[in-house]
Amino acid sequence: MNTVSELLNILRLEKLSELSFKGVNETVGTPTVFGGQVLAQSINAAYNTITNDRILHSLHSYFLEPGDLTLPITFDVAIMRDGGSFSTRRVTAKQGESVIFILAASFHKIEEGYEHQVAMKSDIKQPEDLLSWNDMLNQFGDFLPQTVIDFLNVPRPISFKPTKIVNPLEKKDLPPYSDVWFKFKCANEEFTLAEKQQMLTYVSDYNILTTALNIHASKAHFGNTQMASLDHSMWFFRDFDIDDWLLFSIDVPSTHGARGFSRGNIYTREGKLVASVTQEGLMRPKR
């Protein structure tokens, strides 16, 4: 999967009935279905039951079971409420009889109101001056575990450029935050806001949990830690240009009890706050 068109083909669902849809899977180098895929497909299912005058403004979700890459996923939508300004949907994702994921999503009729946002960090390096994941693989590939190499080698419709390069030979704890630029591989294509929100949700499951490992980097890594998304919430604030770089600025308030809690803001290059994300994930030391 190299292009945004291919990504959208994965996120678009086959209609089974007015409230039931089916999706297929695509590997991103993980042994189970990528959480961002199920998140974005669930939004697609919910949007299929919403009138065009309403946009997604928030979602809250739980990952209940690992998704099997070899099995299709069925998405059942429940209409919880259609009010004068807001619509609420519940989406249940299943493989066979097993529920693997649940999501609640709220849609809002577009309105004008007060405006405020938290500013983006002022000292962030621009993406043109940074190395991509592929550049880092070329530079440090000889020192990385094979699982990480395999993960980084998978073709993706997104380019990632961390603002800080971590040398894998330096086994030391790092600050509990990260700033990562990302850009979708598209060429002046036109997308609806609903499609852009689905793509943004998809990419929001990258980097957020792994940042929780930073503070434990002297002893914790992918090879000795079982990691999985447990829940994921997201709030959408403003429209954005999908053709330019976006910044995912993440911090980790707490790791405790084999779980890590991360939160992040997504900004445009100009500093416009597009969305906020929170996630708690499993970080279980392997024994």
FENGI-V144547 format. One record per residue. RES is the residue in one small letter. PSI is psi in degrees with one decimal (999 if undefined). Layout:
# FENGI-V144547
res=RES psi=PSI
res=RES psi=PSI
This chain:
# FENGI-V144547
res=m psi=105.0
res=n psi=-22.9
res=t psi=162.4
res=v psi=-35.0
res=s psi=-41.8
res=e psi=-38.8
res=l psi=-47.6
res=l psi=-31.5
res=n psi=-31.6
res=i psi=-38.4
res=l psi=-28.4
res=r psi=138.8
res=l psi=153.7
res=e psi=129.7
res=k psi=122.4
res=l psi=-35.8
res=s psi=-174.7
res=e psi=-28.7
res=l psi=15.7
res=s psi=136.5
res=f psi=159.0
res=k psi=138.8
res=g psi=158.9
res=v psi=170.7
res=n psi=156.9
res=e psi=132.6
res=t psi=145.2
res=v psi=16.2
res=g psi=6.6
res=t psi=155.5
res=p psi=-15.4
res=t psi=175.3
res=v psi=133.2
res=f psi=130.9
res=g psi=-37.6
res=g psi=-31.5
res=q psi=-47.5
res=v psi=-39.3
res=l psi=-52.6
res=a psi=-39.1
res=q psi=-36.6
res=s psi=-38.2
res=i psi=-41.2
res=n psi=-44.7
res=a psi=-45.5
res=a psi=-43.2
res=y psi=-29.0
res=n psi=-9.6
res=t psi=11.1
res=i psi=141.5
res=t psi=157.6
res=n psi=-11.3
res=d psi=4.7
res=r psi=143.2
res=i psi=152.0
res=l psi=130.2
res=h psi=-19.2
res=s psi=155.6
res=l psi=150.9
res=h psi=133.7
res=s psi=160.6
res=y psi=135.8
res=f psi=116.8
res=l psi=-36.8
res=e psi=149.8
res=p psi=139.0
res=g psi=136.8
res=d psi=119.8
res=l psi=-22.5
res=t psi=-6.6
res=l psi=140.7
res=p psi=161.5
res=i psi=132.2
res=t psi=133.8
res=f psi=114.4
res=d psi=126.4
res=v psi=133.1
res=a psi=128.9
res=i psi=106.3
res=m psi=-36.3
res=r psi=141.0
res=d psi=100.1
res=g psi=-169.0
res=g psi=-29.8
res=s psi=-25.6
res=f psi=147.9
res=s psi=137.8
res=t psi=135.3
res=r psi=146.0
res=r psi=131.1
res=v psi=130.0
res=t psi=122.1
res=a psi=129.7
res=k psi=148.4
res=q psi=112.2
res=g psi=-127.2
res=e psi=0.6
res=s psi=125.2
res=v psi=120.0
res=i psi=-14.7
res=f psi=140.9
res=i psi=146.5
res=l psi=139.1
res=a psi=130.5
res=a psi=140.6
res=s psi=135.0
res=f psi=141.9
res=h psi=135.6
res=k psi=133.0
res=i psi=127.5
res=e psi=161.8
res=e psi=147.5
res=g psi=-161.8
res=y psi=154.0
res=e psi=131.3
res=h psi=151.1
res=q psi=156.1
res=v psi=136.9
res=a psi=149.9
res=m psi=152.0
res=k psi=142.4
res=s psi=-13.5
res=d psi=24.5
res=i psi=130.8
res=k psi=146.8
res=q psi=149.4
res=p psi=-29.5
res=e psi=-19.7
res=d psi=8.3
res=l psi=160.9
res=l psi=144.1
res=s psi=173.1
res=w psi=-42.5
res=n psi=-38.1
res=d psi=-42.3
res=m psi=-35.4
res=l psi=-41.5
res=n psi=-33.3
res=q psi=-38.5
res=f psi=7.0
res=g psi=-33.5
res=d psi=-15.6
res=f psi=3.0
res=l psi=148.4
res=p psi=151.2
res=q psi=-34.3
res=t psi=-38.1
res=v psi=-41.0
res=i psi=-45.7
res=d psi=-40.3
res=f psi=-45.3
res=l psi=-24.8
res=n psi=-12.0
res=v psi=129.7
res=p psi=137.0
res=r psi=153.2
res=p psi=14.0
res=i psi=140.1
res=s psi=137.8
res=f psi=137.2
res=k psi=98.0
res=p psi=146.3
res=t psi=-16.0
res=k psi=125.6
res=i psi=126.9
res=v psi=122.5
res=n psi=116.2
res=p psi=-15.1
res=l psi=-18.4
res=e psi=98.5
res=k psi=82.2
res=k psi=153.3
res=d psi=146.9
res=l psi=162.9
res=p psi=148.5
res=p psi=55.3
res=y psi=166.0
res=s psi=155.8
res=d psi=119.2
res=v psi=122.3
res=w psi=144.2
res=f psi=152.5
res=k psi=133.7
res=f psi=142.6
res=k psi=84.2
res=c psi=155.0
res=a psi=85.4
res=n psi=37.9
res=e psi=153.8
res=e psi=130.4
res=f psi=148.2
res=t psi=162.4
res=l psi=-37.3
res=a psi=-43.1
res=e psi=-40.9
res=k psi=-37.4
res=q psi=-38.2
res=q psi=-42.6
res=m psi=-39.5
res=l psi=-40.3
res=t psi=-42.0
res=y psi=-49.7
res=v psi=-19.0
res=s psi=-13.6
res=d psi=-2.7
res=y psi=144.2
res=n psi=-24.3
res=i psi=-42.6
res=l psi=-38.0
res=t psi=-26.6
res=t psi=-29.0
res=a psi=-17.0
res=l psi=-18.6
res=n psi=-49.3
res=i psi=-13.0
res=h psi=19.9
res=a psi=-19.8
res=s psi=-20.4
res=k psi=-20.1
res=a psi=138.2
res=h psi=177.8
res=f psi=-31.4
res=g psi=-27.0
res=n psi=13.0
res=t psi=126.6
res=q psi=122.7
res=m psi=137.6
res=a psi=143.1
res=s psi=135.4
res=l psi=-44.9
res=d psi=167.2
res=h psi=127.1
res=s psi=152.2
res=m psi=142.7
res=w psi=132.9
res=f psi=127.3
res=f psi=-48.2
res=r psi=154.2
res=d psi=164.1
res=f psi=163.8
res=d psi=115.9
res=i psi=-15.8
res=d psi=-7.4
res=d psi=170.9
res=w psi=143.2
res=l psi=148.8
res=l psi=126.2
res=f psi=106.1
res=s psi=111.9
res=i psi=140.0
res=d psi=160.9
res=v psi=98.7
res=p psi=-29.6
res=s psi=140.9
res=t psi=131.9
res=h psi=143.0
res=g psi=36.1
res=a psi=22.4
res=r psi=149.0
res=g psi=136.1
res=f psi=121.1
res=s psi=152.1
res=r psi=152.4
res=g psi=156.3
res=n psi=141.4
res=i psi=124.1
res=y psi=153.4
res=t psi=168.9
res=r psi=-34.2
res=e psi=-5.4
res=g psi=11.2
res=k psi=128.3
res=l psi=116.6
res=v psi=-44.3
res=a psi=159.9
res=s psi=148.3
res=v psi=141.7
res=t psi=149.2
res=q psi=138.7
res=e psi=136.9
res=g psi=157.5
res=l psi=132.6
res=m psi=72.1
res=r psi=118.2
res=p psi=130.8
res=k psi=140.2
res=r psi=999
